[in-house]
Amino acid sequence: MKLPRRQLLHLTAGAVAVSAVSRIARAQAYPTRPVRVIVPFAPAGTTDIAARLMGQWLSERLGEQFVIENRPGGSTTIGTEAVVRAPADGYTLLLVTTSSAINTTLFENKLNYNFLRDIVPIAGIFRVPNVMVVHPSVPAKTVPEFFAYAKANPGKINVESPGAGTSSHLAGELFKLMTGVDMVHIQYRGNGPALIDLLAGQVQVGFDTMPASIEYIRAGKLRALAVCTAMRSHALPDLPAVGEFVPGYESSGYFGFGAPAGTPAGIIEKLNKEVNAGLADPKLKTQLADLGGITLGGSSADFRTLISEETEKWRKVIRAANIRPE
Protein backbone atom coordinates (compact mmCIF):
# COMPACT_ATOMS: atom_id res chain seq x y z
CA MET A 1 0.00 0.00 0.00
CA LYS A 2 1.38 3.35 -1.00
CA LEU A 3 1.49 5.86 1.85
CA PRO A 4 0.21 9.42 1.35
CA ARG A 5 3.00 11.93 0.69
CA ARG A 6 2.35 13.86 3.92
CA GLN A 7 2.50 10.66 6.01
CA LEU A 8 5.69 9.55 4.23
CA LEU A 9 7.37 12.88 4.91
CA HIS A 10 6.27 12.70 8.53
CA LEU A 11 7.77 9.22 8.93
CA THR A 12 11.01 10.28 7.21
CA ALA A 13 11.36 13.35 9.43
CA GLY A 14 10.73 11.18 12.47
CA ALA A 15 13.42 8.71 11.43
CA VAL A 16 15.93 11.55 10.90
CA ALA A 17 15.07 12.96 14.32
CA VAL A 18 15.51 9.56 15.99
CA SER A 19 18.85 9.12 14.21
CA ALA A 20 20.04 12.54 15.38
CA VAL A 21 19.02 11.80 18.96
CA SER A 22 20.82 8.47 18.75
CA ARG A 23 24.02 10.13 17.54
CA ILE A 24 23.86 12.69 20.34
CA ALA A 25 23.29 9.93 22.90
CA ARG A 26 26.30 7.97 21.61
CA ALA A 27 28.49 11.07 21.74
CA GLN A 28 27.39 11.82 25.30
CA ALA A 29 28.08 8.24 26.42
CA TYR A 30 31.45 8.08 24.61
CA PRO A 31 33.73 6.38 25.39
CA THR A 32 32.32 3.08 26.58
CA ARG A 33 35.44 1.02 25.87
CA PRO A 34 39.20 1.65 25.49
CA VAL A 35 40.36 4.04 22.75
CA ARG A 36 43.46 3.38 20.61
CA VAL A 37 45.77 6.32 19.95
CA ILE A 38 48.11 5.42 17.11
CA VAL A 39 51.48 7.17 17.26
CA PRO A 40 53.30 6.81 13.92
CA PHE A 41 56.72 6.91 15.62
CA ALA A 42 58.79 4.58 17.79
CA PRO A 43 58.42 4.77 21.59
CA ALA A 44 60.30 7.20 23.85
CA GLY A 45 60.57 10.21 21.51
CA THR A 46 58.92 13.60 22.03
CA THR A 47 55.89 12.55 19.98
CA ASP A 48 55.38 9.40 22.02
CA ILE A 49 55.81 11.21 25.36
CA ALA A 50 53.31 13.92 24.37
CA ALA A 51 50.78 11.30 23.30
CA ARG A 52 51.14 9.42 26.58
CA LEU A 53 50.72 12.57 28.66
CA MET A 54 47.54 13.49 26.81
CA GLY A 55 46.35 9.88 26.80
CA GLN A 56 46.67 9.72 30.58
CA TRP A 57 44.73 12.98 30.92
CA LEU A 58 41.92 11.76 28.67
CA SER A 59 41.79 8.40 30.47
CA GLU A 60 41.33 10.13 33.81
CA ARG A 61 38.77 12.61 32.47
CA LEU A 62 36.65 10.23 30.41
CA GLY A 63 36.86 7.06 32.49
CA GLU A 64 38.19 4.72 29.79
CA GLN A 65 41.76 3.90 28.85
CA PHE A 66 43.35 5.76 25.93
CA VAL A 67 45.91 3.16 24.89
CA ILE A 68 49.01 4.34 23.00
CA GLU A 69 49.94 2.10 20.07
CA ASN A 70 53.23 2.82 18.28
CA ARG A 71 53.17 2.19 14.52
CA PRO A 72 56.49 3.57 13.18
CA GLY A 73 57.67 3.33 9.59
CA GLY A 74 57.16 4.84 6.18
CA SER A 75 57.79 8.38 7.45
CA THR A 76 54.57 8.12 9.52
CA THR A 77 52.49 6.87 6.54
CA ILE A 78 52.00 3.36 7.99
CA GLY A 79 50.41 4.57 11.21
CA THR A 80 48.41 7.24 9.41
CA GLU A 81 46.93 4.79 6.92
CA ALA A 82 45.95 2.45 9.76
CA VAL A 83 43.81 5.24 11.22
CA VAL A 84 42.38 6.22 7.83
CA ARG A 85 41.18 2.60 7.37
CA ALA A 86 39.80 2.28 10.91
CA PRO A 87 36.07 2.58 11.70
CA ALA A 88 34.98 6.21 12.12
CA ASP A 89 33.56 5.63 15.59
CA GLY A 90 35.97 7.57 17.81
CA TYR A 91 37.80 4.48 19.07
CA THR A 92 40.89 4.91 16.88
CA LEU A 93 42.72 8.25 16.97
CA LEU A 94 45.92 9.52 15.33
CA LEU A 95 48.70 11.56 16.88
CA VAL A 96 49.06 14.09 14.04
CA THR A 97 52.47 15.69 13.41
CA THR A 98 54.17 18.00 10.92
CA SER A 99 55.07 14.92 8.89
CA SER A 100 51.45 14.74 7.71
CA ALA A 101 51.77 18.15 6.05
CA ILE A 102 55.19 17.31 4.60
CA ASN A 103 54.21 13.86 3.28
CA THR A 104 51.31 15.27 1.26
CA THR A 105 53.86 16.68 -1.19
CA LEU A 106 56.91 14.50 -0.46
CA PHE A 107 54.99 11.34 -1.38
CA GLU A 108 52.62 12.98 -3.84
CA ASN A 109 50.63 10.41 -5.88
CA LYS A 110 52.19 7.59 -3.82
CA LEU A 111 49.93 7.65 -0.76
CA ASN A 112 46.85 5.49 -0.42
CA TYR A 113 44.99 8.31 1.27
CA ASN A 114 44.45 12.07 1.13
CA PHE A 115 45.26 13.42 4.58
CA LEU A 116 43.19 16.60 4.39
CA ARG A 117 40.19 14.61 3.19
CA ASP A 118 40.55 11.38 5.18
CA ILE A 119 41.51 12.65 8.65
CA VAL A 120 39.35 15.07 10.63
CA PRO A 121 41.37 17.27 13.03
CA ILE A 122 40.36 17.16 16.70
CA ALA A 123 42.68 19.66 18.38
CA GLY A 124 46.24 20.92 18.30
CA ILE A 125 48.33 20.08 21.38
CA PHE A 126 51.61 21.96 21.07
CA ARG A 127 54.43 23.15 18.85
CA VAL A 128 58.09 22.26 19.36
CA PRO A 129 60.71 24.65 17.97
CA ASN A 130 63.59 23.70 15.78
CA VAL A 131 66.82 25.32 16.96
CA MET A 132 69.62 26.59 14.74
CA VAL A 133 72.80 25.17 16.29
CA VAL A 134 76.45 25.18 15.24
CA HIS A 135 79.57 23.35 16.33
CA PRO A 136 81.67 25.56 18.67
CA SER A 137 84.44 25.69 16.04
CA VAL A 138 82.19 27.82 13.82
CA PRO A 139 83.17 31.45 14.50
CA ALA A 140 79.62 32.82 14.21
CA LYS A 141 77.82 33.64 17.46
CA THR A 142 74.71 35.22 15.94
CA VAL A 143 72.53 34.63 12.88
CA PRO A 144 73.91 37.73 11.07
CA GLU A 145 77.47 36.55 11.77
CA PHE A 146 76.60 33.08 10.46
CA PHE A 147 75.06 34.64 7.37
CA ALA A 148 78.28 36.55 6.68
CA TYR A 149 80.39 33.45 7.38
CA ALA A 150 78.30 31.31 5.01
CA LYS A 151 78.43 33.96 2.27
CA ALA A 152 82.23 34.00 2.58
CA ASN A 153 82.41 30.20 2.39
CA PRO A 154 79.89 29.08 -0.25
CA GLY A 155 79.51 25.30 -0.53
CA LYS A 156 81.93 24.68 2.33
CA ILE A 157 79.43 24.46 5.20
CA ASN A 158 77.68 21.16 5.84
CA VAL A 159 74.20 21.16 7.36
CA GLU A 160 72.97 17.91 8.91
CA SER A 161 69.50 16.43 9.15
CA PRO A 162 68.07 13.12 10.41
CA GLY A 163 66.74 12.34 6.93
CA ALA A 164 65.31 13.74 3.71
CA GLY A 165 61.96 15.42 4.22
CA THR A 166 62.22 15.65 8.02
CA SER A 167 61.33 18.90 9.76
CA SER A 168 65.03 19.53 10.47
CA HIS A 169 65.89 19.09 6.80
CA LEU A 170 63.13 21.41 5.64
CA ALA A 171 64.02 24.02 8.28
CA GLY A 172 67.52 24.16 6.77
CA GLU A 173 66.19 24.29 3.21
CA LEU A 174 63.80 27.10 4.15
CA PHE A 175 66.74 29.03 5.62
CA LYS A 176 68.75 28.52 2.44
CA LEU A 177 65.86 29.62 0.24
CA MET A 178 65.14 32.75 2.26
CA THR A 179 68.76 33.87 2.70
CA GLY A 180 70.44 32.59 -0.46
CA VAL A 181 73.32 30.95 1.43
CA ASP A 182 74.97 27.92 -0.16
CA MET A 183 75.20 25.00 2.28
CA VAL A 184 75.59 21.28 1.57
CA HIS A 185 72.90 19.02 3.03
CA ILE A 186 74.20 15.85 4.70
CA GLN A 187 71.42 13.44 5.63
CA TYR A 188 71.58 10.72 8.26
CA ARG A 189 69.27 7.96 9.44
CA GLY A 190 67.91 9.54 12.57
CA ASN A 191 68.73 12.30 15.07
CA GLY A 192 71.34 10.23 16.90
CA PRO A 193 73.88 9.81 14.06
CA ALA A 194 73.30 13.39 12.86
CA LEU A 195 74.01 14.88 16.29
CA ILE A 196 77.05 12.64 16.82
CA ASP A 197 78.70 14.10 13.71
CA LEU A 198 77.64 17.64 14.62
CA LEU A 199 79.12 17.25 18.11
CA ALA A 200 82.32 15.91 16.52
CA GLY A 201 82.54 18.82 14.09
CA GLN A 202 82.16 16.60 11.02
CA VAL A 203 79.26 18.87 10.02
CA GLN A 204 78.95 22.49 11.07
CA VAL A 205 75.28 23.39 11.49
CA GLY A 206 71.89 21.83 12.17
CA PHE A 207 68.27 22.92 12.56
CA ASP A 208 67.41 20.27 15.11
CA THR A 209 64.34 19.86 17.28
CA MET A 210 64.66 21.44 20.71
CA PRO A 211 64.17 18.21 22.70
CA ALA A 212 66.99 16.55 20.74
CA SER A 213 69.49 19.38 21.14
CA ILE A 214 68.67 21.37 24.30
CA GLU A 215 70.90 19.40 26.71
CA TYR A 216 73.89 19.78 24.37
CA ILE A 217 73.16 23.51 24.19
CA ARG A 218 72.98 23.84 27.98
CA ALA A 219 76.21 21.84 28.36
CA GLY A 220 78.02 24.13 25.90
CA LYS A 221 78.70 21.29 23.46
CA LEU A 222 76.67 23.05 20.76
CA ARG A 223 76.16 26.79 20.27
CA ALA A 224 72.57 27.84 19.67
CA LEU A 225 72.16 30.86 17.40
CA ALA A 226 68.36 31.13 17.38
CA VAL A 227 65.08 29.28 17.75
CA CYS A 228 63.13 28.71 14.55
CA THR A 229 59.66 29.55 15.86
CA ALA A 230 58.10 32.94 15.10
CA MET A 231 58.51 33.94 18.77
CA ARG A 232 61.17 33.27 21.35
CA SER A 233 60.88 30.12 23.44
CA HIS A 234 60.43 30.06 27.22
CA ALA A 235 62.81 27.06 27.32
CA LEU A 236 65.66 29.23 25.99
CA PRO A 237 64.35 32.74 26.74
CA ASP A 238 67.58 34.60 25.96
CA LEU A 239 67.83 33.11 22.48
CA PRO A 240 66.45 35.23 19.62
CA ALA A 241 64.21 33.87 16.88
CA VAL A 242 65.59 33.42 13.36
CA GLY A 243 62.65 35.55 12.20
CA GLU A 244 64.16 38.56 13.99
CA PHE A 245 66.89 38.52 11.32
CA VAL A 246 65.09 36.75 8.45
CA PRO A 247 61.57 38.25 8.38
CA GLY A 248 58.87 35.63 7.89
CA TYR A 249 61.07 32.65 8.72
CA GLU A 250 59.38 30.00 10.92
CA SER A 251 59.93 26.28 11.34
CA SER A 252 58.63 24.08 14.11
CA GLY A 253 56.99 20.74 14.65
CA TYR A 254 53.36 20.57 15.73
CA PHE A 255 51.38 17.82 17.42
CA GLY A 256 47.67 17.18 17.78
CA PHE A 257 44.91 14.59 17.55
CA GLY A 258 42.95 13.48 14.51
CA ALA A 259 40.34 10.81 13.73
CA PRO A 260 39.03 9.03 10.62
CA ALA A 261 36.79 11.21 8.45
CA GLY A 262 33.16 10.57 9.29
CA THR A 263 33.72 10.35 13.04
CA PRO A 264 30.59 11.83 14.70
CA ALA A 265 30.84 15.57 15.29
CA GLY A 266 29.71 15.15 18.89
CA ILE A 267 32.69 12.90 19.63
CA ILE A 268 35.10 15.32 17.95
CA GLU A 269 33.66 18.19 20.02
CA LYS A 270 33.89 16.17 23.24
CA LEU A 271 37.53 15.24 22.64
CA ASN A 272 38.37 18.81 21.61
CA LYS A 273 36.87 20.12 24.86
CA GLU A 274 38.87 17.68 26.96
CA VAL A 275 42.16 18.36 25.13
CA ASN A 276 41.70 22.09 25.70
CA ALA A 277 40.93 21.44 29.37
CA GLY A 278 44.17 19.48 29.60
CA LEU A 279 46.19 22.28 28.03
CA ALA A 280 44.79 24.65 30.67
CA ASP A 281 45.71 22.31 33.54
CA PRO A 282 48.85 23.67 35.31
CA LYS A 283 50.44 20.25 35.85
CA LEU A 284 49.99 19.01 32.29
CA LYS A 285 50.96 22.41 30.89
CA THR A 286 54.24 22.23 32.83
CA GLN A 287 54.93 18.69 31.62
CA LEU A 288 54.48 19.76 27.99
CA ALA A 289 56.61 22.86 28.59
CA ASP A 290 59.40 20.60 29.87
CA LEU A 291 59.45 19.05 26.39
CA GLY A 292 60.14 22.51 24.97
CA GLY A 293 56.60 22.83 23.64
CA ILE A 294 54.36 25.84 23.13
CA THR A 295 50.72 24.87 23.71
CA LEU A 296 48.21 25.24 20.87
CA GLY A 297 44.63 24.30 21.74
CA GLY A 298 41.67 25.93 20.01
CA SER A 299 38.90 24.45 17.91
CA SER A 300 38.93 21.61 15.42
CA ALA A 301 38.65 24.24 12.67
CA ASP A 302 41.72 26.05 14.07
CA PHE A 303 43.76 22.85 13.84
CA ARG A 304 42.51 22.20 10.30
CA THR A 305 43.65 25.71 9.30
CA LEU A 306 47.10 25.09 10.77
CA ILE A 307 47.47 21.77 8.92
CA SER A 308 46.33 23.34 5.63
CA GLU A 309 48.73 26.27 5.99
CA GLU A 310 51.66 24.01 6.88
CA THR A 311 50.85 21.71 3.94
CA GLU A 312 51.01 24.62 1.50
CA LYS A 313 54.11 26.11 3.12
CA TRP A 314 56.15 22.90 2.92
CA ARG A 315 54.83 22.12 -0.56
CA LYS A 316 56.58 25.26 -1.79
CA VAL A 317 59.85 24.39 -0.02
CA ILE A 318 59.89 20.77 -1.20
CA ARG A 319 59.31 21.78 -4.81
CA ALA A 320 61.73 24.70 -4.77
CA ALA A 321 64.50 22.54 -3.24
CA ASN A 322 63.54 19.52 -5.43
CA ILE A 323 63.44 17.22 -2.41
CA ARG A 324 62.83 13.54 -3.02
CA PRO A 325 62.00 10.83 -0.44
CA GLU A 326 64.78 8.42 0.52
C-alpha positions in Angstrom: 0.0 0.0 0.0 1.4 3.4 -1.0 1.5 5.9 1.9 0.2 9.4 1.3 3.0 11.9 0.7 2.4 13.9 3.9 2.5 10.7 6.0 5.7 9.5 4.2 7.4 12.9 4.9 6.3 12.7 8.5 7.8 9.2 8.9 11.0 10.3 7.2 11.4 13.3 9.4 10.7 11.2 12.5 13.4 8.7 11.4 15.9 11.5 10.9 15.1 13.0 14.3 15.5 9.6 16.0 18.9 9.1 14.2 20.0 12.5 15.4 19.0 11.8 19.0 20.8 8.5 18.7 24.0 10.1 17.5 23.9 12.7 20.3 23.3 9.9 22.9 26.3 8.0 21.6 28.5 11.1 21.7 27.4 11.8 25.3 28.1 8.2 26.4 31.5 8.1 24.6 33.7 6.4 25.4 32.3 3.1 26.6 35.4 1.0 25.9 39.2 1.6 25.5 40.4 4.0 22.8 43.5 3.4 20.6 45.8 6.3 19.9 48.1 5.4 17.1 51.5 7.2 17.3 53.3 6.8 13.9 56.7 6.9 15.6 58.8 4.6 17.8 58.4 4.8 21.6 60.3 7.2 23.9 60.6 10.2 21.5 58.9 13.6 22.0 55.9 12.6 20.0 55.4 9.4 22.0 55.8 11.2 25.4 53.3 13.9 24.4 50.8 11.3 23.3 51.1 9.4 26.6 50.7 12.6 28.7 47.5 13.5 26.8 46.4 9.9 26.8 46.7 9.7 30.6 44.7 13.0 30.9 41.9 11.8 28.7 41.8 8.4 30.5 41.3 10.1 33.8 38.8 12.6 32.5 36.6 10.2 30.4 36.9 7.1 32.5 38.2 4.7 29.8 41.8 3.9 28.9 43.3 5.8 25.9 45.9 3.2 24.9 49.0 4.3 23.0 49.9 2.1 20.1 53.2 2.8 18.3 53.2 2.2 14.5 56.5 3.6 13.2 57.7 3.3 9.6 57.2 4.8 6.2 57.8 8.4 7.5 54.6 8.1 9.5 52.5 6.9 6.5 52.0 3.4 8.0 50.4 4.6 11.2 48.4 7.2 9.4 46.9 4.8 6.9 45.9 2.4 9.8 43.8 5.2 11.2 42.4 6.2 7.8 41.2 2.6 7.4 39.8 2.3 10.9 36.1 2.6 11.7 35.0 6.2 12.1 33.6 5.6 15.6 36.0 7.6 17.8 37.8 4.5 19.1 40.9 4.9 16.9 42.7 8.2 17.0 45.9 9.5 15.3 48.7 11.6 16.9 49.1 14.1 14.0 52.5 15.7 13.4 54.2 18.0 10.9 55.1 14.9 8.9 51.5 14.7 7.7 51.8 18.2 6.0 55.2 17.3 4.6 54.2 13.9 3.3 51.3 15.3 1.3 53.9 16.7 -1.2 56.9 14.5 -0.5 55.0 11.3 -1.4 52.6 13.0 -3.8 50.6 10.4 -5.9 52.2 7.6 -3.8 49.9 7.6 -0.8 46.8 5.5 -0.4 45.0 8.3 1.3 44.5 12.1 1.1 45.3 13.4 4.6 43.2 16.6 4.4 40.2 14.6 3.2 40.5 11.4 5.2 41.5 12.6 8.7 39.4 15.1 10.6 41.4 17.3 13.0 40.4 17.2 16.7 42.7 19.7 18.4 46.2 20.9 18.3 48.3 20.1 21.4 51.6 22.0 21.1 54.4 23.1 18.8 58.1 22.3 19.4 60.7 24.6 18.0 63.6 23.7 15.8 66.8 25.3 17.0 69.6 26.6 14.7 72.8 25.2 16.3 76.4 25.2 15.2 79.6 23.4 16.3 81.7 25.6 18.7 84.4 25.7 16.0 82.2 27.8 13.8 83.2 31.5 14.5 79.6 32.8 14.2 77.8 33.6 17.5 74.7 35.2 15.9 72.5 34.6 12.9 73.9 37.7 11.1 77.5 36.5 11.8 76.6 33.1 10.5 75.1 34.6 7.4 78.3 36.6 6.7 80.4 33.5 7.4 78.3 31.3 5.0 78.4 34.0 2.3 82.2 34.0 2.6 82.4 30.2 2.4 79.9 29.1 -0.3 79.5 25.3 -0.5 81.9 24.7 2.3 79.4 24.5 5.2 77.7 21.2 5.8 74.2 21.2 7.4 73.0 17.9 8.9 69.5 16.4 9.1 68.1 13.1 10.4 66.7 12.3 6.9 65.3 13.7 3.7 62.0 15.4 4.2 62.2 15.6 8.0 61.3 18.9 9.8 65.0 19.5 10.5 65.9 19.1 6.8 63.1 21.4 5.6 64.0 24.0 8.3 67.5 24.2 6.8 66.2 24.3 3.2 63.8 27.1 4.1 66.7 29.0 5.6 68.8 28.5 2.4 65.9 29.6 0.2 65.1 32.7 2.3 68.8 33.9 2.7 70.4 32.6 -0.5 73.3 31.0 1.4 75.0 27.9 -0.2 75.2 25.0 2.3 75.6 21.3 1.6 72.9 19.0 3.0 74.2 15.8 4.7 71.4 13.4 5.6 71.6 10.7 8.3 69.3 8.0 9.4 67.9 9.5 12.6 68.7 12.3 15.1 71.3 10.2 16.9 73.9 9.8 14.1 73.3 13.4 12.9 74.0 14.9 16.3 77.0 12.6 16.8 78.7 14.1 13.7 77.6 17.6 14.6 79.1 17.2 18.1 82.3 15.9 16.5 82.5 18.8 14.1 82.2 16.6 11.0 79.3 18.9 10.0 79.0 22.5 11.1 75.3 23.4 11.5 71.9 21.8 12.2 68.3 22.9 12.6 67.4 20.3 15.1 64.3 19.9 17.3 64.7 21.4 20.7 64.2 18.2 22.7 67.0 16.5 20.7 69.5 19.4 21.1 68.7 21.4 24.3 70.9 19.4 26.7 73.9 19.8 24.4 73.2 23.5 24.2 73.0 23.8 28.0 76.2 21.8 28.4 78.0 24.1 25.9 78.7 21.3 23.5 76.7 23.1 20.8 76.2 26.8 20.3 72.6 27.8 19.7 72.2 30.9 17.4 68.4 31.1 17.4 65.1 29.3 17.7 63.1 28.7 14.6 59.7 29.6 15.9 58.1 32.9 15.1 58.5 33.9 18.8 61.2 33.3 21.4 60.9 30.1 23.4 60.4 30.1 27.2 62.8 27.1 27.3 65.7 29.2 26.0 64.4 32.7 26.7 67.6 34.6 26.0 67.8 33.1 22.5 66.4 35.2 19.6 64.2 33.9 16.9 65.6 33.4 13.4 62.7 35.5 12.2 64.2 38.6 14.0 66.9 38.5 11.3 65.1 36.7 8.4 61.6 38.2 8.4 58.9 35.6 7.9 61.1 32.6 8.7 59.4 30.0 10.9 59.9 26.3 11.3 58.6 24.1 14.1 57.0 20.7 14.7 53.4 20.6 15.7 51.4 17.8 17.4 47.7 17.2 17.8 44.9 14.6 17.6 43.0 13.5 14.5 40.3 10.8 13.7 39.0 9.0 10.6 36.8 11.2 8.4 33.2 10.6 9.3 33.7 10.4 13.0 30.6 11.8 14.7 30.8 15.6 15.3 29.7 15.1 18.9 32.7 12.9 19.6 35.1 15.3 18.0 33.7 18.2 20.0 33.9 16.2 23.2 37.5 15.2 22.6 38.4 18.8 21.6 36.9 20.1 24.9 38.9 17.7 27.0 42.2 18.4 25.1 41.7 22.1 25.7 40.9 21.4 29.4 44.2 19.5 29.6 46.2 22.3 28.0 44.8 24.6 30.7 45.7 22.3 33.5 48.8 23.7 35.3 50.4 20.2 35.9 50.0 19.0 32.3 51.0 22.4 30.9 54.2 22.2 32.8 54.9 18.7 31.6 54.5 19.8 28.0 56.6 22.9 28.6 59.4 20.6 29.9 59.5 19.0 26.4 60.1 22.5 25.0 56.6 22.8 23.6 54.4 25.8 23.1 50.7 24.9 23.7 48.2 25.2 20.9 44.6 24.3 21.7 41.7 25.9 20.0 38.9 24.5 17.9 38.9 21.6 15.4 38.7 24.2 12.7 41.7 26.1 14.1 43.8 22.9 13.8 42.5 22.2 10.3 43.6 25.7 9.3 47.1 25.1 10.8 47.5 21.8 8.9 46.3 23.3 5.6 48.7 26.3 6.0 51.7 24.0 6.9 50.8 21.7 3.9 51.0 24.6 1.5 54.1 26.1 3.1 56.2 22.9 2.9 54.8 22.1 -0.6 56.6 25.3 -1.8 59.8 24.4 0.0 59.9 20.8 -1.2 59.3 21.8 -4.8 61.7 24.7 -4.8 64.5 22.5 -3.2 63.5 19.5 -5.4 63.4 17.2 -2.4 62.8 13.5 -3.0 62.0 10.8 -0.4 64.8 8.4 0.5 
